[in-house]
Amino acid sequence: MDDWRWMTAADLGRGIGAGDIDPVALTEVYLDAIDAHEHRDRIYARVTHDRARAEAAAASERAKSGFRRGPLDGVPVSWKDLFDTAGIGTEAGTALMAGRVPDRDAYVLETATAAGLVCLGKTHMSEIAFSGLGLNPITATPPCVNDPDAVPGGSSSGAAVSVAFGLAAAGIGSDTGGSVRIPSAWNDLVGLKTTHGRLSLDGVVPLCLTFDTVGPLCRSIEDANLLLAALEGSKPADLTGSSLAGVRLMVLDTIVPDDVRDAPKSGFDSAVACLKAAGAQIEHRYFAQLFDAFNVAGNLYAADSYGWWRDLVEAHPEKMFPQILERVRGGQTVTGPDYVAGWNMLRDIRKQYAAETAQFDAVIMPTAPILPPHAQRLLDDDEYYKSENLLALRNTRVANLMDVCSITLPTGTPSCGIIFNGQNGTEAALLRLCAAAEQALN
């Protein structure tokens, strides 16, 4: 039964459907593993034993009577601690929200529960989701699965680690500048950033409402596909027959290849070779307007986040990790006209990017130019923290700025991923492409 912890969510769902796996027994396996794990309290902020058992019992009854609600009915997952949970603390990784207990679930959690997913608990995260590193000295910093002294990536840090350590079949996180894809890459998982607005943010503690998205961290593209459908209340895309033959992939040569360190570069290059061998056509292109998008991004992120968090932050700034406090306070000096002008510019660049990339099936790049930094050095060296955090989120941020869906896949090199960026709203097509890419990379 312990083998269940390392199966994909899709395989667990099939086992439940075939009568080989009882959701109650499956949930107990996960709960026992969580409670016995040496890093339990660094990964889970709160474990929802009672809720998980009740939901598993209901799923078990549905399975026995032949009325399962979907392919993942009875599969246990974790939730980042910014998704509201009725009667259960939701604190967004910050002391500013200590003791906050919502009275209803976030909409995506309600939808996933209606599809039969079992909630195991709430996972730790970067404070207010404003870091790609996953370092959080205020609450907890989970360990990277490949290096216990390194950070796991953020901000959906615990979500990724819960899956990587076999303490959840999948994790649900959020991605504002890379917060699903960085921890997925650094823990050798699949991560899906959805198009902004596709999944509801109702009941999700915001960072930047104009960029926030919801997405799964999981073991396979099939899992990502099924989880997207469960979160959305829709039918999953048909992934059968996917192939890379004739697929056109654009390697973005603007900004994202700069200063890529040896391991991520090696992982990306080997992945590209595998994709090419499987029939993909690889072309390199430059998009100069990306520099303008990056130049304006800081103001947009900072102003949006400070606009929402200002009152909480300024009431008790001493409660925050200084690095996060400094970042969110960056929005103090952004004027209204500059904010509007920045958004007008970014919208124009998005149109140009969509036109420039329309002939390609996806745009590819290394998920992160760096490996997971060591946590203690980040705490000891402020300048190192700043430089590594900006580098960690640099490549992933392209998809957020251009408002497209994005998937990271493991390359086979530990903690190194490859990103596939689609177009706005084309998750089904991107999932099909990545199903074929996943086969080629494996």
C-alpha positions as CSV (number, residue, x, y, z in Angstrom):
1,M,0.0,0.0,0.0
2,D,2.9,2.4,0.5
3,D,3.5,2.1,-3.2
4,W,0.3,4.1,-3.7
5,R,2.2,7.2,-2.5
6,W,4.3,7.2,-5.6
7,M,1.6,6.6,-8.2
8,T,0.2,9.3,-10.4
9,A,-3.1,10.7,-9.4
10,A,-4.6,9.3,-12.6
11,D,-3.4,5.8,-11.8
12,L,-4.8,6.1,-8.3
13,G,-8.1,7.1,-9.8
14,R,-8.1,4.1,-12.1
15,G,-7.3,1.9,-9.2
16,I,-10.3,3.2,-7.3
17,G,-12.5,2.8,-10.3
18,A,-11.4,-0.8,-10.7
19,G,-12.0,-1.6,-7.1
20,D,-8.4,-2.2,-6.3
21,I,-7.9,0.8,-4.1
22,D,-10.3,2.0,-1.4
23,P,-10.3,5.8,-1.0
24,V,-10.5,5.4,2.8
25,A,-7.4,3.1,2.9
26,L,-5.6,5.4,0.5
27,T,-6.3,8.5,2.5
28,E,-5.0,6.8,5.7
29,V,-1.8,5.8,3.9
30,Y,-1.2,9.5,3.1
31,L,-2.2,10.8,6.6
32,D,0.0,8.2,8.3
33,A,2.9,9.1,6.0
34,I,2.4,12.9,6.7
35,D,2.2,12.4,10.4
36,A,5.3,10.2,10.5
37,H,7.4,12.4,8.2
38,E,10.4,14.2,9.7
39,H,9.5,17.3,7.7
40,R,5.8,17.2,8.4
41,D,5.6,20.7,10.0
42,R,7.9,22.2,7.4
43,I,5.6,21.0,4.6
44,Y,2.1,21.2,5.9
45,A,0.8,24.2,7.8
46,R,-2.3,22.3,8.8
47,V,-3.3,18.7,8.2
48,T,-7.1,18.3,7.8
49,H,-7.5,14.7,9.2
50,D,-11.3,15.0,9.9
51,R,-12.2,16.5,6.5
52,A,-10.0,14.1,4.6
53,R,-11.5,11.1,6.3
54,A,-15.1,12.3,5.8
55,E,-14.4,13.0,2.1
56,A,-12.7,9.7,1.6
57,A,-15.6,7.8,3.2
58,A,-18.0,9.5,0.9
59,A,-15.8,8.7,-2.1
60,S,-15.6,5.1,-1.0
61,E,-19.4,4.8,-0.9
62,R,-19.7,6.3,-4.3
63,A,-17.1,3.9,-5.7
64,K,-18.9,0.9,-4.2
65,S,-22.3,2.0,-5.7
66,G,-20.9,2.8,-9.1
67,F,-21.5,6.5,-8.9
68,R,-18.1,8.1,-9.0
69,R,-18.1,11.8,-9.8
70,G,-15.0,11.7,-12.1
71,P,-11.6,10.1,-12.7
72,L,-10.0,11.6,-9.6
73,D,-12.9,10.9,-7.2
74,G,-11.3,9.7,-4.0
75,V,-7.8,10.9,-4.8
76,P,-6.1,12.9,-1.9
77,V,-4.4,16.2,-2.7
78,S,-2.9,19.1,-0.8
79,W,-3.8,22.8,-1.0
80,K,-1.5,25.9,-0.8
81,D,-2.3,27.9,2.3
82,L,-3.9,30.8,0.3
83,F,-7.0,28.8,-0.7
84,D,-9.8,29.5,1.7
85,T,-11.0,26.4,3.6
86,A,-14.2,26.6,5.7
87,G,-13.4,26.4,9.4
88,I,-9.7,25.8,8.8
89,G,-7.0,28.4,9.0
90,T,-5.8,30.1,5.8
91,E,-2.9,32.4,6.6
92,A,-1.0,32.9,3.2
93,G,2.3,32.2,4.9
94,T,2.3,35.4,6.9
95,A,1.9,36.4,10.5
96,L,-0.2,39.3,9.3
97,M,-3.0,36.7,8.8
98,A,-2.3,34.5,11.8
99,G,-5.6,33.1,13.2
100,R,-7.6,33.9,10.0
101,V,-10.3,31.2,9.6
102,P,-12.6,31.6,6.5
103,D,-16.3,30.5,6.7
104,R,-16.4,29.0,3.2
105,D,-14.1,27.2,0.7
106,A,-12.5,28.9,-2.2
107,Y,-14.5,28.4,-5.4
108,V,-11.9,26.1,-6.9
109,L,-11.8,24.0,-3.8
110,E,-15.6,23.7,-3.8
111,T,-15.4,22.6,-7.4
112,A,-12.6,20.1,-6.8
113,T,-14.5,18.7,-3.8
114,A,-17.6,18.3,-5.9
115,A,-15.4,16.3,-8.3
116,G,-14.5,14.0,-5.4
117,L,-10.9,15.2,-4.6
118,V,-9.9,14.6,-0.9
119,C,-8.4,17.6,0.9
120,L,-5.4,16.4,3.0
121,G,-4.5,19.9,4.3
122,K,-2.8,23.2,3.7
123,T,0.8,23.5,2.6
124,H,3.4,26.2,3.5
125,M,4.3,28.9,1.0
126,S,6.5,32.0,0.5
127,E,5.1,34.9,2.6
128,I,2.1,36.4,0.8
129,A,3.3,34.4,-2.3
130,F,5.8,37.2,-3.1
131,S,9.0,35.1,-3.8
132,G,10.1,32.4,-6.2
133,L,12.5,30.8,-3.7
134,G,10.2,29.3,-1.1
135,L,12.3,30.6,1.8
136,N,9.9,31.6,4.7
137,P,11.5,32.2,8.1
138,I,8.2,33.5,9.4
139,T,6.3,30.2,9.1
140,A,8.4,27.4,7.6
141,T,10.7,26.6,4.7
142,P,10.2,23.1,3.2
143,P,13.2,21.2,2.0
144,C,14.0,20.6,-1.7
145,V,13.6,16.9,-2.6
146,N,17.0,16.9,-4.2
147,D,18.9,18.9,-1.5
148,P,17.7,19.1,2.1
149,D,19.8,22.3,2.6
150,A,18.3,24.1,-0.4
151,V,15.1,26.0,-0.8
152,P,12.3,24.1,-2.8
153,G,11.2,27.0,-5.0
154,G,8.1,29.2,-4.4
155,S,5.8,30.4,-3.8
156,S,3.9,27.1,-3.9
157,S,6.8,25.5,-2.0
158,G,4.9,23.0,0.3
159,A,2.6,22.1,-2.5
160,A,5.5,20.8,-4.6
161,V,7.3,19.1,-1.7
162,S,4.1,17.4,-0.5
163,V,4.0,15.6,-3.9
164,A,7.8,15.0,-4.2
165,F,8.0,13.4,-0.8
166,G,4.9,11.2,-1.4
167,L,2.7,13.1,1.0
168,A,0.0,14.0,-1.5
169,A,-1.0,12.7,-5.0
170,A,-0.9,16.2,-6.3
171,G,-0.7,19.8,-4.9
172,I,-2.8,22.8,-5.9
173,G,-0.9,26.1,-6.0
174,S,-1.0,29.5,-7.6
175,D,1.3,31.2,-10.1
176,T,1.8,34.9,-10.4
177,G,5.3,35.0,-11.8
178,G,6.3,31.4,-11.7
179,S,5.0,30.1,-8.4
180,V,3.7,26.8,-9.7
181,R,6.5,26.1,-12.2
182,I,9.6,27.0,-10.2
183,P,8.9,24.6,-7.3
184,S,7.7,22.0,-9.8
185,A,10.9,22.2,-11.7
186,W,13.1,22.2,-8.6
187,N,11.4,19.1,-7.3
188,D,11.2,17.2,-10.6
189,L,7.4,17.6,-11.1
190,V,5.0,18.8,-13.8
191,G,3.5,22.2,-13.2
192,L,0.7,23.9,-15.1
193,K,0.2,27.7,-15.1
194,T,-3.2,28.4,-16.5
195,T,-4.3,31.5,-18.6
196,H,-5.2,34.4,-16.3
197,G,-8.9,34.3,-15.6
198,R,-9.5,30.7,-16.6
199,L,-9.8,29.4,-13.0
200,S,-11.7,31.4,-10.4
201,L,-9.7,33.4,-7.8
202,D,-12.8,33.7,-5.6
203,G,-11.6,32.8,-2.1
204,V,-8.0,32.9,-3.0
205,V,-5.8,35.3,-1.0
206,P,-4.3,37.5,-3.7
207,L,-0.8,38.7,-4.4
208,C,-1.4,40.5,-7.7
209,L,-5.0,40.1,-9.0
210,T,-4.0,41.1,-12.5
211,F,-1.5,38.3,-12.7
212,D,-2.6,35.6,-10.2
213,T,-3.5,32.2,-11.6
214,V,-4.4,28.8,-10.1
215,G,-2.7,25.5,-11.2
216,P,-1.7,22.0,-10.3
217,L,1.7,20.6,-9.3
218,C,1.8,16.8,-10.1
219,R,3.6,13.8,-11.5
220,S,2.4,13.7,-15.1
221,I,0.7,15.6,-17.9
222,E,-2.3,13.3,-17.6
223,D,-2.6,14.4,-13.9
224,A,-2.3,18.1,-14.9
225,N,-5.1,17.5,-17.5
226,L,-7.4,15.8,-15.0
227,L,-6.7,18.2,-12.2
228,L,-7.5,21.2,-14.5
229,A,-10.8,19.7,-15.3
230,A,-11.6,19.0,-11.7
231,L,-10.7,22.6,-10.7
232,E,-12.8,24.0,-13.5
233,G,-15.7,21.6,-13.4
234,S,-15.1,20.7,-17.1
235,K,-14.2,17.7,-19.2
236,P,-10.5,16.9,-19.6
237,A,-8.8,17.3,-22.9
238,D,-8.3,14.2,-25.1
239,L,-4.6,13.5,-25.0
240,T,-4.7,10.3,-27.1
241,G,-2.6,10.1,-30.2
242,S,-0.5,13.1,-29.4
243,S,2.8,13.4,-31.3
244,L,5.7,15.7,-31.9
245,A,5.9,14.9,-35.6
246,G,5.9,18.2,-37.5
247,V,5.4,20.3,-34.3
248,R,7.1,23.7,-34.5
249,L,8.9,24.8,-31.3
250,M,10.4,28.3,-30.9
251,V,13.4,28.7,-28.7
252,L,13.1,32.2,-27.2
253,D,16.5,33.9,-27.6
254,T,15.6,37.1,-25.7
255,I,16.6,37.4,-22.0
256,V,15.9,33.8,-21.0
257,P,19.2,32.2,-22.2
258,D,21.3,34.8,-20.4
259,D,23.4,33.7,-17.5
260,V,21.9,30.2,-17.5
261,R,24.1,28.0,-15.3
262,D,25.7,24.8,-16.3
263,A,23.1,22.2,-15.0
264,P,20.0,24.0,-16.3
265,K,21.7,24.6,-19.7
266,S,22.7,21.0,-19.9
267,G,19.2,19.8,-19.0
268,F,17.6,22.1,-21.5
269,D,20.0,21.2,-24.3
270,S,19.5,17.5,-23.8
271,A,15.7,18.0,-23.6
272,V,15.7,19.9,-26.9
273,A,17.7,17.1,-28.5
274,C,15.1,14.6,-27.4
275,L,12.3,16.7,-28.8
276,K,14.1,17.1,-32.1
277,A,14.7,13.3,-32.3
278,A,11.0,12.8,-31.7
279,G,10.1,14.9,-34.8
280,A,9.8,18.4,-33.5
281,Q,11.1,21.3,-35.6
282,I,13.2,23.6,-33.5
283,E,13.7,27.3,-34.5
284,H,15.4,30.2,-32.7
285,R,13.7,33.6,-32.6
286,Y,14.3,36.9,-30.9
287,F,11.5,39.2,-29.5
288,A,13.1,42.5,-28.6
289,Q,9.9,44.0,-27.1
290,L,10.3,41.6,-24.2
291,F,12.9,44.0,-22.7
292,D,10.1,46.7,-22.5
293,A,7.8,44.2,-20.8
294,F,10.4,43.3,-18.2
295,N,11.2,47.0,-17.6
296,V,7.6,47.8,-16.7
297,A,6.8,44.6,-14.9
298,G,8.3,45.7,-11.5
299,N,5.9,48.6,-11.2
300,L,2.9,46.6,-12.2
301,Y,3.6,43.8,-9.7
302,A,4.6,46.1,-6.9
303,A,1.6,48.5,-7.3
304,D,-0.9,45.7,-7.5
305,S,0.4,43.8,-4.5
306,Y,0.8,46.9,-2.3
307,G,-2.7,48.1,-3.3
308,W,-4.2,45.0,-1.7
309,W,-1.8,44.4,1.2
310,R,-1.0,48.0,2.2
311,D,-3.3,48.2,5.2
312,L,-2.2,44.9,6.7
313,V,1.4,45.5,6.0
314,E,1.6,49.0,7.4
315,A,-0.3,48.1,10.5
316,H,2.4,45.6,11.5
317,P,5.4,45.8,9.2
318,E,7.6,44.3,12.0
319,K,5.8,40.9,11.5
320,M,7.1,40.4,8.0
321,F,10.3,38.9,6.6
322,P,12.2,42.0,5.6
323,Q,12.9,40.8,2.1
324,I,9.2,40.5,1.4
325,L,8.3,43.7,3.2
326,E,10.8,45.6,0.9
327,R,9.3,44.0,-2.2
328,V,5.7,44.8,-1.4
329,R,6.5,48.3,-0.3
330,G,8.0,48.9,-3.7
331,G,4.5,49.8,-4.8
332,Q,4.4,52.9,-2.6
333,T,6.1,55.0,-5.2
334,V,4.3,53.9,-8.3
335,T,2.0,56.7,-9.5
336,G,-1.5,56.1,-11.0
337,P,-0.5,57.5,-14.4
338,D,2.7,55.3,-14.5
339,Y,0.6,52.2,-13.6
340,V,-2.0,52.9,-16.4
341,A,0.8,53.7,-18.9
342,G,2.6,50.5,-18.0
343,W,-0.5,48.4,-18.6
344,N,-1.2,50.1,-21.9
345,M,2.3,49.3,-23.0
346,L,2.1,45.7,-21.8
347,R,-1.2,45.1,-23.7
348,D,0.4,46.3,-26.9
349,I,3.4,44.0,-26.4
350,R,1.1,41.1,-25.7
351,K,-0.5,41.6,-29.1
352,Q,2.8,41.8,-30.8
353,Y,4.0,38.6,-29.0
354,A,0.9,36.7,-30.0
355,A,1.4,37.6,-33.6
356,E,5.1,36.8,-33.6
357,T,4.6,33.4,-32.0
358,A,1.4,32.3,-33.7
359,Q,3.1,30.2,-36.3
360,F,4.6,28.0,-33.5
361,D,3.0,25.3,-31.4
362,A,4.9,26.4,-28.3
363,V,7.7,28.6,-27.2
364,I,10.4,26.8,-25.1
365,M,13.1,27.8,-22.6
366,P,14.8,26.6,-19.4
367,T,12.3,26.8,-16.5
368,A,14.9,28.5,-14.3
369,P,18.5,29.6,-15.1
370,I,19.6,28.5,-11.6
371,L,19.5,25.5,-9.3
372,P,17.8,25.8,-5.9
373,P,20.0,28.0,-3.7
374,H,21.0,27.0,-0.1
375,A,18.6,28.4,2.4
376,Q,21.1,29.6,5.0
377,R,23.1,31.6,2.5
378,L,19.9,33.4,1.4
379,L,19.2,34.3,5.0
380,D,22.7,35.5,5.6
381,D,23.3,37.5,2.4
382,D,20.6,40.0,1.4
383,E,22.1,40.8,-2.0
384,Y,22.4,37.1,-2.8
385,Y,18.7,36.7,-1.9
386,K,17.7,39.5,-4.2
387,S,19.7,38.4,-7.2
388,E,18.7,34.7,-6.9
389,N,15.0,35.5,-6.4
390,L,15.0,37.7,-9.6
391,L,16.8,35.0,-11.5
392,A,14.6,32.2,-10.3
393,L,11.5,34.0,-11.6
394,R,12.9,35.5,-14.7
395,N,12.1,32.9,-17.3
396,T,8.7,31.8,-15.9
397,R,7.6,35.4,-15.8
398,V,7.5,35.6,-19.6
399,A,4.2,33.6,-19.6
400,N,2.7,35.8,-16.9
401,L,3.6,39.0,-18.7
402,M,2.4,37.7,-22.1
403,D,-0.7,36.2,-20.5
404,V,-0.4,32.7,-21.9
405,C,-0.7,29.2,-20.5
406,S,2.6,27.5,-19.6
407,I,3.8,24.0,-18.5
408,T,7.1,22.9,-17.0
409,L,8.3,19.3,-17.5
410,P,11.3,17.6,-15.9
411,T,14.3,17.2,-18.2
412,G,15.9,14.3,-16.4
413,T,18.6,16.5,-14.9
414,P,17.7,17.0,-11.2
415,S,15.9,20.3,-10.4
416,C,16.0,21.4,-14.0
417,G,12.9,21.8,-16.1
418,I,11.9,22.9,-19.6
419,I,9.0,25.3,-20.2
420,F,6.5,25.1,-22.9
421,N,4.5,28.3,-23.4
422,G,1.3,28.1,-25.4
423,Q,-1.1,30.9,-26.5
424,N,-3.8,32.6,-24.4
425,G,-6.5,30.0,-23.5
426,T,-5.0,27.1,-25.4
427,E,-4.5,24.7,-22.4
428,A,-5.9,21.7,-24.3
429,A,-3.6,22.1,-27.2
430,L,-0.6,22.7,-24.9
431,L,-1.4,19.7,-22.8
432,R,-1.6,17.5,-25.9
433,L,1.8,18.8,-27.1
434,C,3.3,18.2,-23.6
435,A,1.9,14.7,-23.4
436,A,4.0,13.9,-26.5
437,A,7.0,15.9,-25.1
438,E,6.8,14.0,-21.9
439,Q,7.1,10.7,-23.7
440,A,10.0,11.9,-25.7
441,L,11.8,13.1,-22.5
442,N,11.2,9.9,-20.7
